[in-house]
Every structure is written in C-alpha cells, then in structure tokens.
Amino acid sequence: MSDSKYKVVYFNGRGLGEVSRCLFALADVAYEDYRYPLSEKYERPEWDADKSKYPFEKLPVLEVDGVVIPQSKAMERFLARRFGFLGANDIEAALIDGVTEELSDARSKFMDARKGNTEEEKKENFANFINKELPPFYINLERWAAKNSSPHFVGSKISLADLVFWYQNSVIASQPQVTAEVFAKFLNNYPHLKKIHDTVDQNDKIKSWIERRPKTFV
C-alpha cells in the first residue's frame, strides 16, 4: 500500500475532486494531481477530446496502480479507508457514512439553489436555502455532534465526515449570494458543528494545502 502510485484526474478547480485532494494532504501521501484546463466560460476542449477514455465519461477519477476508480464518493471512501479516516472499526465507518449521506442530501438542496436564471432569482434561492432549507439538516447534525465529547462527528480524530462537512461549508460560504460573513453567523448558531468545522479549518496540513494548491476560479 505504501508503494502505491496515485493519480487524481479532474478539472483545474476544486469541485468534486477537492475532498480527495484534502485526504492526500491529511495523510501526507504523494500523488499526481492531473488537471484538465477549464476556462471561466467552462470550456474544456482537452477533456471533450479525452472523455471517452474514462469510465462513465465523467470526472473526477482516481487511478491507483493503474486501476481507475470512478465517482467522487467512491474515491473519497476508498482513500479515507486506506488512509485511516473512516473510523476505527466497521461500526464507526458506517456512522461516518451515515453523516456523509446526510450531508449529501443537504448538498442537493444547495445545488437546487444555484439553478436560478437571474442573479435576483439566485439571491432569493440562496436566502431560502440558508433560512429555511439548511437549518433542519444542521439542527439534526448539531444534535448528533453534541453526543460526541470530541470535536468530531465520530470518534476522536478527523474523519471523512468532518472533512466533507468543512468543505461543504467552505463552498456555501464562497457563494456571492451568501458571503463568508453571513455563513459564519449562520454557523455560530450550531456550536458543536462550528467546533468540527474549526478543527478541520485549523489543521496544519489542511492549511498548508490551501496555501499551496493552484489558485482557481472555482
């Protein structure tokens, strides 16, 4: 395992490839970070020419010793399991999966909010998302987190669930219709969740990755 060769293939942006990249950063494991060019108009001719080479003609994919693993969630679970971020046993792994699935449901609401045809419509969508759609998820997640004595969803160390939560928060806060300031005030309503977010955000390996990763528009 220690001699495995890894390659993450995605676009030159964070998106669906970033959690996997963060797992490599946390594990301090080397990999090839291959990025297809992506213009601000979302033009990607190099990918269009190559996509038939990949399973399901989608990105991201993870290559492990020449084996291509498709789909971002499959990649994340594989890396988390291999690098020790999927709990101490199979029960903890299942609990971590449960939290990440709940976060996936919340992400679906976020993606719906982005579908407005005009900036005003998007602004209204995001206001509804922050004020009405997201709170029920965070109320339940806060209740879950409060049962753990450490600033993590499961166990006593950073897991895939913590990382996905932190990244999802970062994406929401980066939206111009939300802003980091507004989202910070929102998160303050959930003290246990804020501790989880801050624990990942202040991790030295995560901070180092953020400083050195390519600057991209998405």
C-alpha positions as CSV (number, residue, x, y, z in Angstrom):
1,M,0.0,0.0,0.0
2,S,2.8,2.4,0.9
3,D,4.3,1.9,-2.6
4,S,1.1,2.5,-4.5
5,K,1.0,5.2,-7.1
6,Y,-1.9,7.5,-7.1
7,K,-3.3,10.0,-9.6
8,V,-6.3,12.3,-9.2
9,V,-7.8,13.4,-12.6
10,Y,-10.1,16.3,-12.5
11,F,-10.5,19.8,-13.9
12,N,-8.4,22.8,-12.8
13,G,-10.8,23.7,-10.0
14,R,-11.8,22.4,-6.6
15,G,-15.3,21.0,-7.1
16,L,-15.8,17.3,-6.8
17,G,-12.1,16.5,-6.6
18,E,-11.2,18.6,-3.7
19,V,-12.1,16.3,-0.8
20,S,-9.9,13.6,-2.3
21,R,-7.0,16.0,-2.6
22,C,-7.5,17.0,1.0
23,L,-7.4,13.4,2.1
24,F,-4.0,13.1,0.4
25,A,-2.9,16.3,2.2
26,L,-4.1,15.0,5.6
27,A,-2.4,11.6,5.0
28,D,0.8,13.3,3.7
29,V,0.8,10.9,0.8
30,A,2.2,11.9,-2.6
31,Y,0.0,11.7,-5.8
32,E,-0.2,13.2,-9.2
33,D,-2.7,16.0,-9.3
34,Y,-3.7,16.0,-13.0
35,R,-5.9,18.9,-14.0
36,Y,-7.7,19.4,-17.3
37,P,-7.8,23.0,-18.3
38,L,-11.1,24.8,-17.6
39,S,-11.9,28.3,-18.9
40,E,-14.1,30.7,-17.0
41,K,-16.7,30.0,-19.6
42,Y,-16.5,26.4,-18.7
43,E,-14.9,25.5,-22.0
44,R,-12.8,22.3,-21.8
45,P,-11.8,21.1,-25.2
46,E,-9.0,18.8,-23.9
47,W,-11.4,16.9,-21.7
48,D,-14.0,16.7,-24.5
49,A,-11.4,15.0,-26.7
50,D,-10.4,12.6,-23.9
51,K,-13.6,11.7,-22.0
52,S,-14.3,8.6,-24.0
53,K,-11.2,7.1,-22.3
54,Y,-12.7,7.3,-18.9
55,P,-15.4,5.1,-17.1
56,F,-18.8,6.7,-17.5
57,E,-17.1,9.7,-19.3
58,K,-17.1,11.7,-16.1
59,L,-14.6,13.3,-13.7
60,P,-13.1,13.0,-11.2
61,V,-11.4,9.6,-11.3
62,L,-8.7,8.2,-9.1
63,E,-6.0,6.0,-10.5
64,V,-4.4,3.5,-8.1
65,D,-1.6,1.5,-9.5
66,G,-3.2,1.7,-12.9
67,V,-6.7,0.8,-11.8
68,V,-9.3,3.6,-12.5
69,I,-11.8,4.3,-9.8
70,P,-14.7,6.5,-10.9
71,Q,-17.1,8.7,-9.0
72,S,-16.0,11.2,-6.3
73,K,-17.8,9.5,-3.4
74,A,-16.2,6.1,-4.2
75,M,-12.8,7.8,-4.4
76,E,-13.3,9.5,-1.1
77,R,-14.4,6.4,0.8
78,F,-11.5,4.4,-0.7
79,L,-8.9,7.0,0.3
80,A,-10.5,7.5,3.7
81,R,-10.4,3.8,4.4
82,R,-6.9,3.3,3.1
83,F,-5.5,6.4,5.0
84,G,-7.3,5.8,8.3
85,F,-10.1,8.5,8.1
86,L,-13.1,6.1,8.0
87,G,-13.2,5.3,11.7
88,A,-11.6,2.7,14.0
89,N,-13.9,-0.1,13.1
90,D,-16.8,-1.1,10.8
91,I,-19.4,0.5,13.1
92,E,-17.6,3.8,13.1
93,A,-17.2,3.5,9.3
94,A,-21.0,3.0,8.9
95,L,-21.7,6.0,11.2
96,I,-19.3,8.2,9.2
97,D,-21.1,7.0,6.0
98,G,-24.4,8.0,7.6
99,V,-23.2,11.5,8.3
100,T,-21.8,12.0,4.8
101,E,-25.0,10.8,3.3
102,E,-26.9,13.3,5.3
103,L,-24.5,16.0,4.1
104,S,-25.1,14.8,0.5
105,D,-28.8,15.4,1.0
106,A,-28.1,18.9,2.2
107,R,-25.8,19.4,-0.8
108,S,-28.7,18.5,-3.1
109,K,-30.6,21.5,-1.7
110,F,-27.6,23.7,-2.3
111,M,-27.3,22.6,-5.9
112,D,-31.0,23.4,-6.4
113,A,-30.4,26.9,-5.0
114,R,-27.8,27.6,-7.7
115,K,-30.3,27.0,-10.6
116,G,-31.7,30.5,-10.8
117,N,-31.8,32.1,-14.2
118,T,-31.0,35.6,-13.0
119,E,-28.9,36.9,-10.2
120,E,-32.0,38.1,-8.3
121,E,-33.5,34.6,-8.6
122,K,-30.3,33.1,-7.3
123,K,-30.3,35.5,-4.4
124,E,-33.8,34.6,-3.4
125,N,-33.0,30.9,-3.8
126,F,-30.0,31.1,-1.5
127,A,-31.9,33.2,1.0
128,N,-34.4,30.4,1.2
129,F,-31.7,27.8,1.3
130,I,-29.9,29.5,4.3
131,N,-33.0,30.5,6.2
132,K,-35.3,27.5,5.6
133,E,-33.8,24.5,3.9
134,L,-30.4,24.2,5.5
135,P,-31.3,24.7,9.2
136,P,-33.2,21.4,9.6
137,F,-30.1,19.5,8.4
138,Y,-27.8,21.4,10.8
139,I,-30.2,21.1,13.7
140,N,-30.1,17.3,13.4
141,L,-26.3,17.3,12.8
142,E,-25.8,19.5,15.8
143,R,-27.8,17.1,17.9
144,W,-25.6,14.2,16.6
145,A,-22.3,16.1,17.2
146,A,-23.3,17.1,20.7
147,K,-23.3,13.4,21.7
148,N,-19.5,13.1,21.0
149,S,-17.1,14.5,23.6
150,S,-14.6,15.4,20.9
151,P,-14.9,18.0,18.1
152,H,-15.7,15.3,15.5
153,F,-18.8,13.6,14.2
154,V,-17.5,10.2,15.0
155,G,-14.5,9.1,17.1
156,S,-11.7,11.2,18.4
157,K,-9.9,12.2,15.2
158,I,-10.7,13.9,11.8
159,S,-12.8,11.6,9.7
160,L,-14.2,11.8,6.2
161,A,-17.5,13.1,7.7
162,D,-15.6,16.1,9.3
163,L,-13.8,16.8,6.1
164,V,-16.9,16.7,3.9
165,F,-18.7,19.0,6.3
166,W,-15.9,21.5,6.4
167,Y,-15.5,21.5,2.6
168,Q,-19.3,21.8,2.0
169,N,-19.4,24.8,4.4
170,S,-16.5,26.4,2.5
171,V,-18.3,26.0,-0.8
172,I,-21.5,27.5,0.6
173,A,-19.7,30.4,2.2
174,S,-17.9,31.2,-1.1
175,Q,-21.1,31.9,-3.0
176,P,-21.5,35.6,-3.7
177,Q,-25.2,35.3,-2.8
178,V,-24.3,34.0,0.7
179,T,-20.8,35.5,1.6
180,A,-18.4,34.2,4.2
181,E,-19.7,36.7,6.8
182,V,-23.3,35.6,6.5
183,F,-22.4,31.9,6.7
184,A,-20.2,32.5,9.7
185,K,-23.1,34.0,11.6
186,F,-25.3,31.1,10.5
187,L,-22.7,28.5,11.7
188,N,-22.4,30.3,15.1
189,N,-25.9,29.0,15.8
190,Y,-24.6,25.5,16.0
191,P,-21.7,25.4,18.4
192,H,-20.7,21.8,18.1
193,L,-20.8,21.9,14.4
194,K,-18.7,25.1,14.5
195,K,-16.1,23.2,16.6
196,I,-15.9,20.4,14.0
197,H,-15.6,23.0,11.2
198,D,-12.9,24.9,13.0
199,T,-10.9,21.7,13.9
200,V,-10.6,20.9,10.2
201,D,-10.1,24.5,9.2
202,Q,-7.2,25.0,11.6
203,N,-5.5,21.7,10.8
204,D,-1.9,22.4,9.8
205,K,-1.9,20.0,6.9
206,I,-5.2,21.4,5.5
207,K,-3.9,25.0,5.9
208,S,-0.7,24.1,4.1
209,W,-2.7,22.5,1.2
210,I,-4.9,25.6,0.9
211,E,-1.8,27.8,0.7
212,R,0.0,25.8,-2.0
213,R,-2.9,24.5,-4.1
214,P,-3.4,26.2,-7.5
215,K,-5.5,29.3,-7.5
216,T,-8.6,28.7,-9.5
217,F,-11.9,30.5,-10.1
218,V,-14.0,27.5,-8.9
